[in-house]
Amino acid sequence: MSAQQYSTNTTPGFPKDQSAGAPTVELLELGPDVSISYGDGTRTNTEDPRVIVLFGWMDAPTRLMTKYAMNHRYRWPSSDIAIVQSHPAFIWTSEEGRDEKLRPLANYLVSKVYRQPERAASGILLHVISNGGAFQLITLSRVLHSIVSSSSDIPRRNIRLATIIDSAPGTGEYSSLLTTLTTGVKSPAVKALTNVPVTLFYLVVRLRRAALGEENLFTDLHSRLQSPDLLPRSDSLAPRLYIYSIADAMVPFASVEKHISVLQSRSSAPFDIAVEKFTTSQHVLHERHDPARYWSAVRAVWERSAPVRTKL
C-alpha cells in the first residue's frame, strides 16, 4: 500500500498562524476513490470526531483536498480522516458501480464507529464540498444504511454526527451545467463551440438514466439530503452547516436556500441548521476567501452535535 505525505510546505493556503503546529498528513489508499490518514494514536481526546469524511468536489486535486485535511488534523489530531474523490465518470456509472467504490469506506465506518459503542460518542464529521462531494455522500449513505439494517449484531445506539455542506446542493438545470463547464472560457466563440458537446452530454445522460429507470441525479440528491437519518443511527437533531455564496456562478445561492427552507419547514422533526452566507467568494473558494470564518463555523457545528442517545 503506497503512501503520500503532505505538509504545510507542499499545501498552499494553510493559515500562517497555524503552520507551526500542523502535522504532516500521510494518505493511504482505502479504496478506488478513497484515501485515509490515521489520527495520532497517542492522543485520545474523546471530543475529537472518531472519523472525519471529506468529500471533494468534481476532480478536486489531491493537494487541495489535503489542505482541508490538514486543517481538520490541526483541530482534531486524534481523528482518522478519509478523503473521497469525485470524478465525472460518476454521472454515467451505474448505482451498483458507485456503491462498490465506496463499500470499503462504509465497511471501515461500520468497524470503527458502528460496532464500537464507546466510539459512537466521538462519532463522524462529514465535510461535503460541491455537488460532486454531495453525490458521493448520498452513495455512502445508501451503502451504510444497507449494511447496518442487515446486521443484527451492530449495537442499537445512535451515533454523534455533524455535517458541513459547502457550495451545494445545486439544481442540475441545463443552464447551471453550462455555467459550470464553461466558467473560465473567455472567448465567446470558444464558449459557443463548447456548448455543443455539453448539450449532447446533458441529453445523453438524461436519456440513459430514463432508459434505466433511474431517478434524476439532482432530484435524488435533494431527496436524500432531506432525510433526517442521513447516516444510519442519526436523526434531524444532528447539526448541519451550509456554506454558500451569493456570487457563486455554478451553484445558485437560491438553490441552497430553497433546500434549507424545505428542511426548516418540517413540523414533525425540524433540522438543526446553521448558515455561513458569503457575498463575494466564488464556487468552493469560501475557505480561501476567509479561512478564519470558515473554520470557526466548522468547529462550532461539531461542538453543537448532540451527545449520543440509546436507540430503543
C-alpha contacts under 8 A as a table, 3 or more apart, distances in Angstrom:
res1	aa1	res2	aa2	distance
1	M	28	L	6.79
1	M	29	E	6.73
2	S	28	L	6.29
2	S	29	E	7.08
3	A	26	E	6.34
3	A	27	L	5.37
3	A	28	L	4.86
3	A	29	E	7.37
4	Q	26	E	5.50
4	Q	27	L	5.12
4	Q	28	L	6.90
5	Q	24	T	6.57
5	Q	25	V	5.64
5	Q	26	E	4.36
5	Q	27	L	6.37
6	Y	9	N	7.88
6	Y	10	T	6.06
6	Y	11	T	6.86
6	Y	24	T	5.57
6	Y	25	V	5.16
6	Y	26	E	6.41
6	Y	63	R	7.66
6	Y	66	T	7.15
7	S	10	T	5.46
7	S	11	T	6.27
7	S	22	A	7.77
7	S	23	P	6.84
7	S	24	T	4.56
7	S	25	V	6.35
7	S	70	M	7.94
8	T	11	T	5.19
8	T	12	P	7.10
8	T	14	F	6.45
8	T	19	S	6.12
8	T	22	A	7.08
8	T	24	T	7.42
9	N	12	P	7.24
10	T	63	R	7.80
11	T	14	F	6.73
11	T	63	R	6.16
11	T	64	L	6.91
11	T	66	T	7.28
11	T	67	K	5.72
12	P	64	L	7.94
12	P	67	K	7.42
13	G	67	K	7.54
13	G	288	R	7.09
14	F	18	Q	7.45
14	F	19	S	6.62
14	F	67	K	6.55
14	F	70	M	7.98
14	F	71	N	7.45
15	P	18	Q	5.50
15	P	19	S	6.34
15	P	291	P	7.29
16	K	19	S	5.21
16	K	20	A	7.92
17	D	20	A	7.37
18	Q	21	G	5.72
18	Q	22	A	6.35
18	Q	74	Y	7.77
19	S	22	A	5.24
21	G	74	Y	7.09
22	A	70	M	6.83
22	A	71	N	7.80
22	A	73	R	7.35
22	A	74	Y	5.34
23	P	70	M	7.39
23	P	73	R	7.35
23	P	74	Y	7.11
24	T	70	M	7.61
25	V	37	S	6.38
25	V	66	T	7.41
25	V	69	A	7.54
25	V	70	M	6.46
25	V	73	R	7.89
26	E	36	I	7.91
26	E	37	S	5.47
26	E	38	Y	7.77
27	L	35	S	5.75
27	L	36	I	5.24
27	L	37	S	4.84
28	L	35	S	5.29
28	L	36	I	5.22
28	L	37	S	6.41
29	E	32	P	7.60
29	E	34	V	6.19
29	E	35	S	4.40
29	E	36	I	6.35
30	L	33	D	7.98
30	L	34	V	5.38
30	L	35	S	5.18
30	L	36	I	6.27
30	L	104	P	6.60
30	L	105	L	7.00
31	G	34	V	4.87
31	G	35	S	6.88
31	G	101	K	6.64
31	G	102	L	7.14
31	G	104	P	5.82
31	G	105	L	7.18
32	P	101	K	5.89
32	P	102	L	7.97
33	D	84	V	5.76
33	D	85	Q	5.15
33	D	86	S	7.30
33	D	101	K	6.64
33	D	102	L	7.48
34	V	82	A	6.70
34	V	83	I	5.63
34	V	84	V	4.65
34	V	85	Q	6.34
34	V	102	L	7.50
34	V	105	L	7.20
35	S	82	A	5.65
35	S	83	I	5.22
35	S	84	V	6.72
36	I	80	D	7.07
36	I	81	I	5.60
36	I	82	A	4.26
36	I	83	I	6.14
37	S	80	D	5.76
37	S	81	I	5.12
37	S	82	A	6.36
38	Y	78	S	7.97
38	Y	79	S	6.97
38	Y	80	D	4.41
38	Y	81	I	6.38
39	G	73	R	7.74
39	G	77	P	5.87
39	G	78	S	4.33
39	G	79	S	4.65
39	G	80	D	4.59
39	G	81	I	7.31
40	D	43	R	5.65
40	D	77	P	5.87
40	D	78	S	4.66
40	D	79	S	7.31
41	G	44	T	6.81
41	G	78	S	6.26
42	T	78	S	7.79
43	R	77	P	7.25
43	R	78	S	5.52
44	T	78	S	6.11
45	N	48	D	5.67
45	N	78	S	6.71
46	T	49	P	7.66
46	T	121	A	7.67
46	T	122	S	5.80
47	E	122	S	6.03
48	D	76	W	5.31
48	D	77	P	7.66
48	D	78	S	6.54
48	D	79	S	6.12
48	D	122	S	6.11
49	P	52	I	6.40
49	P	76	W	7.18
49	P	79	S	5.66
49	P	122	S	4.86
49	P	123	G	5.32
49	P	124	I	5.50
49	P	125	L	6.11
50	R	78	S	7.61
50	R	79	S	5.13
50	R	80	D	6.41
50	R	112	K	7.81
50	R	113	V	7.20
50	R	119	R	6.69
50	R	120	A	7.87
50	R	122	S	5.08
50	R	123	G	5.21
50	R	124	I	5.96
51	V	79	S	5.40
51	V	80	D	4.78
51	V	81	I	5.80
51	V	82	A	7.42
51	V	109	L	7.79
51	V	123	G	6.70
51	V	124	I	5.03
51	V	125	L	6.46
52	I	72	H	7.99
52	I	79	S	6.65
52	I	80	D	6.18
52	I	81	I	4.70
52	I	82	A	6.21
52	I	124	I	5.77
52	I	125	L	4.69
52	I	126	L	5.93
52	I	127	H	7.40
53	V	81	I	5.87
53	V	82	A	4.79
53	V	83	I	6.11
53	V	84	V	7.34
53	V	124	I	7.43
53	V	125	L	6.30
53	V	126	L	4.98
53	V	127	H	6.09
54	L	65	M	7.96
54	L	69	A	7.48
54	L	81	I	7.22
54	L	82	A	5.98
54	L	83	I	4.81
54	L	84	V	6.07
54	L	126	L	6.25
54	L	127	H	4.79
54	L	128	V	6.08
54	L	129	I	7.94
55	F	83	I	6.03
55	F	84	V	4.78
55	F	85	Q	6.44
55	F	86	S	7.64
55	F	126	L	7.83
55	F	127	H	6.13
55	F	128	V	4.77
55	F	129	I	5.97
55	F	132	G	7.93
55	F	133	G	4.51
55	F	134	A	7.28
55	F	136	Q	6.96
55	F	137	L	7.11
56	G	59	D	7.68
56	G	60	A	5.84
56	G	65	M	6.55
56	G	83	I	7.22
56	G	84	V	6.08
56	G	85	Q	5.40
56	G	86	S	6.19
56	G	128	V	6.71
56	G	129	I	5.42
56	G	130	S	7.39
56	G	132	G	6.82
56	G	133	G	4.94
57	W	60	A	5.31
57	W	85	Q	7.43
57	W	86	S	6.19
57	W	129	I	5.29
57	W	130	S	5.13
57	W	131	N	6.72
57	W	132	G	4.73
57	W	133	G	5.05
58	M	85	Q	7.46
58	M	86	S	4.85
58	M	87	H	5.28
58	M	88	P	6.63
58	M	130	S	7.68
58	M	131	N	7.68
58	M	132	G	4.75
58	M	133	G	7.07
59	D	85	Q	7.07
59	D	86	S	5.81
59	D	87	H	5.23
59	D	88	P	7.41
60	A	64	L	7.00
60	A	65	M	6.82
60	A	85	Q	7.14
60	A	86	S	7.39
61	P	64	L	5.46
61	P	65	M	6.46
62	T	65	M	5.07
62	T	66	T	5.97
63	R	66	T	5.07
63	R	67	K	6.51
64	L	67	K	5.10
64	L	68	Y	6.94
65	M	68	Y	5.31
65	M	69	A	6.43
65	M	83	I	7.35
66	T	69	A	4.71
66	T	70	M	6.03
67	K	70	M	5.09
67	K	71	N	6.45
68	Y	71	N	5.18
68	Y	72	H	6.43
69	A	72	H	5.06
69	A	73	R	6.07
69	A	81	I	6.81
69	A	83	I	7.83
70	M	73	R	4.87
70	M	74	Y	6.09
71	N	74	Y	5.17
71	N	75	R	6.55
72	H	75	R	5.26
72	H	76	W	5.89
72	H	77	P	7.71
73	R	76	W	5.09
73	R	77	P	4.80
73	R	78	S	7.72
73	R	79	S	7.15
73	R	81	I	7.84
74	Y	77	P	5.90
76	W	79	S	5.73
84	V	133	G	7.71
84	V	136	Q	7.59
85	Q	133	G	7.61
86	S	90	F	7.13
86	S	132	G	5.63
86	S	133	G	6.36
86	S	136	Q	6.97
87	H	90	F	5.75
87	H	132	G	7.49
88	P	91	I	5.88
89	A	92	W	5.74
89	A	93	T	6.12
90	F	93	T	5.07
90	F	98	R	6.88
91	I	205	V	7.46
92	W	205	V	6.64
93	T	97	G	6.02
93	T	98	R	6.35
94	S	97	G	5.08
94	S	98	R	6.27
95	E	98	R	5.10
95	E	99	D	6.12
96	E	99	D	5.10
96	E	100	E	6.27
97	G	100	E	5.28
97	G	101	K	6.60
98	R	101	K	5.45
98	R	102	L	6.89
98	R	139	T	6.85
99	D	102	L	5.48
99	D	103	R	6.07
99	D	139	T	6.06
99	D	140	L	7.16
99	D	142	R	7.82
99	D	143	V	6.21
100	E	103	R	5.02
100	E	104	P	7.78
101	K	104	P	7.16
102	L	105	L	5.37
102	L	106	A	6.31
102	L	139	T	7.38
102	L	140	L	6.08
102	L	143	V	7.66
103	R	106	A	4.91
103	R	107	N	6.06
103	R	140	L	7.55
103	R	143	V	6.60
104	P	107	N	5.18
104	P	108	Y	6.17
105	L	108	Y	4.97
105	L	109	L	6.26
105	L	140	L	7.90
106	A	109	L	5.19
106	A	110	V	6.25
106	A	140	L	6.50
106	A	143	V	6.61
106	A	144	L	5.56
107	N	110	V	5.09
107	N	111	S	6.18
107	N	144	L	7.89
108	Y	111	S	5.11
108	Y	112	K	6.07
109	L	112	K	5.15
109	L	113	V	5.52
109	L	114	Y	6.73
110	V	113	V	5.58
110	V	114	Y	4.62
110	V	115	R	5.89
110	V	144	L	7.75
110	V	148	V	7.66
111	S	114	Y	6.26
111	S	115	R	5.43
111	S	116	Q	7.21
112	K	115	R	6.61
112	K	116	Q	6.36
112	K	119	R	7.24
113	V	116	Q	5.35
113	V	117	P	7.15
113	V	119	R	5.43
113	V	120	A	5.34
113	V	123	G	6.57
113	V	124	I	7.98
113	V	159	I	7.87
114	Y	117	P	6.71
114	Y	119	R	7.83
114	Y	120	A	6.48
114	Y	154	I	6.44
114	Y	155	P	7.12
114	Y	159	I	7.55
115	R	154	I	5.37
115	R	155	P	6.43
116	Q	119	R	5.30
116	Q	120	A	6.53
116	Q	155	P	7.86
117	P	120	A	5.12
117	P	121	A	7.42
117	P	155	P	6.68
117	P	157	R	7.00
118	E	121	A	6.14
119	R	122	S	5.47
119	R	123	G	6.50
120	A	123	G	4.80
120	A	157	R	7.64
120	A	158	N	7.26
120	A	159	I	4.84
120	A	160	R	6.25
120	A	308	V	7.17
121	A	159	I	6.37
121	A	160	R	5.75
121	A	307	P	6.67
121	A	308	V	5.72
122	S	159	I	7.95
122	S	160	R	6.31
123	G	159	I	5.54
123	G	160	R	4.40
123	G	161	L	5.75
124	I	159	I	7.63
124	I	160	R	6.34
124	I	161	L	5.05
124	I	162	A	6.80
125	L	161	L	5.82
125	L	162	A	5.08
125	L	163	T	5.94
125	L	164	I	7.95
125	L	302	W	7.09
126	L	161	L	7.69
126	L	162	A	6.28
126	L	163	T	4.62
126	L	164	I	6.05
127	H	163	T	5.99
127	H	164	I	4.71
127	H	165	I	6.25
127	H	166	D	7.74
128	V	133	G	5.26
128	V	134	A	5.91
128	V	137	L	7.33
128	V	163	T	7.59
128	V	164	I	5.89
128	V	165	I	4.78
128	V	166	D	5.98
129	I	132	G	7.19
129	I	133	G	5.10
129	I	134	A	6.83
129	I	165	I	6.05
129	I	166	D	4.69
129	I	167	S	6.12
129	I	168	A	7.02
129	I	284	V	6.91
130	S	133	G	5.49
130	S	134	A	6.32
130	S	165	I	7.52
130	S	166	D	5.88
130	S	167	S	4.69
130	S	168	A	4.82
130	S	169	P	6.92
130	S	284	V	6.82
131	N	134	A	4.80
131	N	135	F	6.04
131	N	167	S	7.40
131	N	168	A	5.43
131	N	169	P	5.76
131	N	170	G	6.49
132	G	135	F	5.36
132	G	136	Q	6.66
133	G	136	Q	5.21
133	G	137	L	6.27
134	A	137	L	4.90
134	A	138	I	6.41
134	A	165	I	7.79
134	A	168	A	7.18
134	A	169	P	7.22
134	A	221	L	7.36
135	F	138	I	5.45
135	F	139	T	6.38
135	F	221	L	6.61
136	Q	139	T	5.00
136	Q	140	L	6.21
137	L	140	L	5.11
137	L	141	S	6.10
138	I	141	S	4.80
138	I	142	R	6.14
138	I	221	L	6.90
138	I	224	R	6.58
138	I	225	L	7.56
138	I	230	L	7.96
139	T	142	R	5.20
139	T	143	V	6.39
140	L	143	V	5.20
140	L	144	L	6.03
141	S	144	L	5.23
141	S	145	H	6.09
141	S	230	L	6.36
141	S	231	L	5.39
141	S	232	P	7.61
142	R	145	H	5.30
142	R	146	S	6.31
143	V	146	S	5.16
143	V	147	I	6.33
144	L	147	I	5.15
144	L	148	V	6.03
144	L	231	L	7.03
144	L	232	P	6.77
145	H	148	V	5.31
145	H	149	S	5.84
145	H	231	L	6.88
145	H	232	P	5.47
146	S	149	S	5.47
146	S	150	S	6.25
147	I	150	S	5.43
147	I	151	S	6.28
148	V	151	S	5.24
148	V	152	S	7.91
148	V	154	I	6.97
148	V	232	P	6.93
149	S	152	S	7.51
151	S	154	I	6.00
156	R	233	R	7.74
156	R	310	T	6.95
156	R	311	K	5.55
156	R	312	L	7.12
157	R	233	R	6.73
157	R	308	V	7.37
157	R	309	R	6.54
157	R	310	T	4.75
157	R	311	K	5.01
158	N	233	R	4.49
158	N	234	S	5.77
158	N	308	V	5.49
158	N	309	R	5.51
158	N	310	T	5.98
158	N	311	K	5.92
159	I	233	R	5.82
159	I	234	S	5.98
159	I	308	V	5.57
159	I	309	R	7.73
160	R	234	S	7.29
160	R	238	A	7.27
160	R	305	S	6.54
160	R	306	A	6.33
160	R	307	P	6.09
160	R	308	V	5.45
161	L	234	S	6.83
161	L	238	A	5.51
161	L	239	P	7.38
161	L	302	W	7.82
161	L	305	S	6.25
161	L	306	A	7.65
162	A	238	A	5.58
162	A	239	P	5.17
162	A	240	R	5.88
162	A	301	V	6.48
162	A	302	W	5.60
162	A	305	S	5.73
163	T	238	A	7.75
163	T	239	P	6.51
163	T	240	R	4.71
163	T	241	L	6.25
163	T	301	V	7.68
164	I	240	R	5.74
164	I	241	L	4.67
164	I	242	Y	6.05
164	I	243	I	7.54
164	I	298	V	7.03
164	I	301	V	7.83
165	I	168	A	6.25
165	I	240	R	7.48
165	I	241	L	6.13
165	I	242	Y	4.94
165	I	243	I	6.21
166	D	242	Y	5.94
166	D	243	I	4.62
166	D	244	Y	6.06
166	D	284	V	6.86
167	S	170	G	7.92
167	S	242	Y	7.82
167	S	243	I	6.16
167	S	244	Y	4.95
167	S	245	S	7.54
167	S	248	D	7.94
167	S	251	V	6.48
167	S	256	V	7.95
167	S	283	H	6.25
167	S	284	V	5.89
168	A	242	Y	8.00
168	A	244	Y	7.39
168	A	251	V	6.53
168	A	256	V	6.25
169	P	221	L	7.61
169	P	222	H	7.08
169	P	251	V	7.18
169	P	255	S	6.83
169	P	256	V	5.74
169	P	259	H	7.58
170	G	218	F	7.46
170	G	250	M	7.87
170	G	251	V	4.91
170	G	252	P	6.74
170	G	255	S	5.74
170	G	256	V	6.74
171	T	176	S	7.34
171	T	218	F	6.28
171	T	251	V	7.40
171	T	255	S	6.21
172	G	176	S	6.40
172	G	177	L	6.55
172	G	217	L	7.88
172	G	218	F	5.66
173	E	176	S	5.27
173	E	177	L	6.37
174	Y	177	L	5.13
174	Y	178	L	6.29
174	Y	199	T	7.99
174	Y	202	Y	7.34
175	S	178	L	5.13
175	S	179	T	6.30
176	S	179	T	5.11
176	S	180	T	6.16
176	S	250	M	5.96
176	S	251	V	7.05
177	L	180	T	5.03
177	L	181	L	6.23
177	L	198	V	7.98
177	L	250	M	7.60
178	L	181	L	5.37
178	L	182	T	5.95
178	L	195	N	6.89
178	L	198	V	6.82
179	T	182	T	5.31
179	T	183	T	5.61
179	T	249	A	6.88
179	T	250	M	5.97
180	T	183	T	5.69
180	T	249	A	7.57
180	T	250	M	5.08
181	L	198	V	7.63
182	T	185	V	5.50
182	T	191	K	6.40
182	T	194	T	7.15
182	T	195	N	7.98
185	V	188	P	7.82
185	V	190	V	7.10
185	V	191	K	6.04
186	K	190	V	7.79
186	K	191	K	7.36
187	S	190	V	5.25
187	S	191	K	6.09
188	P	191	K	5.00
188	P	192	A	6.09
189	A	192	A	5.15
189	A	193	L	6.36
190	V	193	L	5.08
190	V	194	T	6.11
191	K	194	T	4.97
191	K	195	N	6.33
192	A	195	N	5.20
192	A	196	V	7.29
193	L	196	V	5.76
193	L	197	P	7.85
194	T	197	P	6.01
194	T	198	V	6.44
195	N	198	V	5.12
195	N	199	T	5.93
196	V	199	T	5.23
196	V	200	L	6.35
197	P	200	L	5.01
197	P	201	F	5.97
198	V	201	F	5.03
198	V	202	Y	6.14
199	T	202	Y	5.12
199	T	203	L	6.28
200	L	203	L	5.18
200	L	204	V	6.10
201	F	204	V	5.19
201	F	205	V	6.20
202	Y	205	V	5.38
202	Y	206	R	6.25
203	L	206	R	5.17
203	L	207	L	6.05
204	V	207	L	5.20
204	V	208	R	5.96
205	V	208	R	5.14
205	V	209	R	6.19
206	R	209	R	5.40
206	R	210	A	6.17
206	R	216	N	7.46
207	L	210	A	5.06
207	L	211	A	6.07
208	R	211	A	5.10
208	R	212	L	6.29
209	R	212	L	5.11
209	R	213	G	6.06
209	R	214	E	5.00
209	R	215	E	6.92
209	R	216	N	7.06
210	A	213	G	4.99
210	A	214	E	5.98
210	A	215	E	7.42
211	A	214	E	7.68
215	E	219	T	6.85
215	E	220	D	6.22
216	N	219	T	5.22
216	N	220	D	6.15
217	L	220	D	5.19
217	L	221	L	6.06
218	F	221	L	4.74
218	F	222	H	6.17
219	T	222	H	5.42
219	T	223	S	6.14
220	D	223	S	5.05
220	D	224	R	6.06
221	L	224	R	5.38
221	L	225	L	6.16
222	H	225	L	5.17
222	H	226	Q	6.23
222	H	259	H	7.29
223	S	226	Q	5.25
223	S	227	S	6.84
224	R	227	S	5.25
224	R	230	L	7.19
225	L	228	P	7.94
225	L	230	L	6.69
226	Q	262	V	7.80
226	Q	263	L	6.31
227	S	230	L	5.68
227	S	236	S	7.97
228	P	234	S	7.38
228	P	235	D	4.77
228	P	236	S	4.39
228	P	269	A	7.77
228	P	271	F	7.56
229	D	232	P	5.94
229	D	233	R	6.79
229	D	234	S	4.98
229	D	235	D	4.56
229	D	236	S	6.69
230	L	234	S	6.79
230	L	235	D	7.22
231	L	234	S	5.80
233	R	311	K	7.84
234	S	237	L	7.90
234	S	238	A	6.68
235	D	238	A	5.83
236	S	239	P	7.35
236	S	269	A	6.32
236	S	270	P	6.52
236	S	271	F	4.82
236	S	272	D	6.66
237	L	270	P	7.82
237	L	271	F	6.03
237	L	272	D	5.66
237	L	305	S	7.86
237	L	306	A	6.94
238	A	271	F	7.67
238	A	272	D	6.61
238	A	305	S	5.73
238	A	306	A	6.30
239	P	271	F	7.20
239	P	272	D	4.76
239	P	273	I	5.82
239	P	274	A	7.63
239	P	301	V	6.33
239	P	302	W	7.75
239	P	304	R	6.73
239	P	305	S	5.63
239	P	306	A	7.78
240	R	271	F	7.92
240	R	272	D	6.28
240	R	273	I	4.94
240	R	274	A	6.20
240	R	301	V	6.74
241	L	273	I	5.91
241	L	274	A	4.75
241	L	275	V	5.63
241	L	276	E	7.44
241	L	297	A	7.68
241	L	298	V	7.47
241	L	301	V	6.41
242	Y	273	I	7.54
242	Y	274	A	6.39
242	Y	275	V	4.94
242	Y	276	E	6.26
243	I	275	V	6.06
243	I	276	E	4.80
243	I	277	K	6.00
243	I	278	F	7.62
243	I	286	H	7.75
244	Y	248	D	7.49
244	Y	253	F	6.54
244	Y	256	V	7.48
244	Y	276	E	6.61
244	Y	277	K	5.31
244	Y	278	F	6.07
244	Y	283	H	7.93
244	Y	286	H	7.48
245	S	248	D	5.37
245	S	253	F	6.05
245	S	277	K	5.46
245	S	278	F	4.35
245	S	279	T	5.30
245	S	280	T	6.74
245	S	281	S	6.18
245	S	282	Q	6.87
245	S	283	H	7.56
245	S	286	H	7.69
246	I	252	P	7.30
246	I	253	F	5.42
246	I	277	K	7.41
246	I	278	F	6.43
246	I	279	T	4.98
246	I	280	T	6.79
246	I	281	S	7.94
247	A	253	F	7.90
247	A	278	F	7.90
247	A	279	T	5.91
247	A	280	T	5.22
247	A	281	S	6.02
247	A	282	Q	5.65
247	A	283	H	7.89
248	D	251	V	5.84
248	D	252	P	6.11
248	D	253	F	6.91
248	D	281	S	6.87
248	D	282	Q	4.60
248	D	283	H	4.90
249	A	252	P	6.34
249	A	282	Q	6.89
249	A	283	H	6.79
250	M	283	H	6.36
251	V	255	S	7.09
251	V	256	V	7.79
251	V	283	H	7.19
252	P	255	S	5.45
252	P	256	V	7.04
253	F	256	V	5.20
253	F	257	E	6.18
254	A	257	E	5.04
254	A	258	K	5.95
255	S	258	K	5.21
255	S	259	H	6.30
256	V	259	H	5.16
256	V	260	I	6.26
257	E	260	I	4.95
257	E	261	S	6.02
258	K	261	S	5.00
258	K	262	V	6.34
259	H	262	V	5.25
259	H	263	L	6.56
260	I	263	L	5.14
260	I	264	Q	6.19
260	I	273	I	7.97
261	S	264	Q	5.08
261	S	265	S	6.05
262	V	265	S	5.23
262	V	266	R	6.93
263	L	266	R	5.80
263	L	270	P	6.64
263	L	271	F	6.03
264	Q	270	P	5.65
264	Q	271	F	6.01
264	Q	273	I	7.89
265	S	270	P	6.93
266	R	269	A	5.87
266	R	270	P	4.97
266	R	271	F	7.63
267	S	270	P	5.93
274	A	301	V	7.62
276	E	294	Y	7.95
276	E	297	A	7.50
278	F	281	S	6.36
278	F	286	H	7.20
281	S	285	L	5.89
281	S	286	H	5.48
281	S	289	H	6.16
282	Q	285	L	5.45
282	Q	286	H	6.93
283	H	286	H	7.34
284	V	287	E	7.41
285	L	288	R	5.26
285	L	289	H	6.10
286	H	289	H	4.95
286	H	290	D	6.31
286	H	291	P	7.59
286	H	294	Y	7.14
287	E	290	D	5.51
287	E	291	P	4.74
287	E	294	Y	5.48
287	E	295	W	7.70
288	R	291	P	5.68
290	D	293	R	5.56
290	D	294	Y	6.17
291	P	294	Y	4.93
291	P	295	W	6.00
292	A	295	W	5.54
292	A	296	S	6.02
293	R	296	S	5.24
293	R	297	A	6.32
294	Y	297	A	5.41
294	Y	298	V	6.43
295	W	298	V	4.83
295	W	299	R	6.11
296	S	299	R	5.28
296	S	300	A	6.18
297	A	300	A	5.02
297	A	301	V	6.30
298	V	301	V	5.45
298	V	302	W	6.67
299	R	302	W	5.39
299	R	303	E	6.30
300	A	303	E	5.06
300	A	304	R	6.16
301	V	304	R	5.05
301	V	305	S	6.45
302	W	305	S	5.24
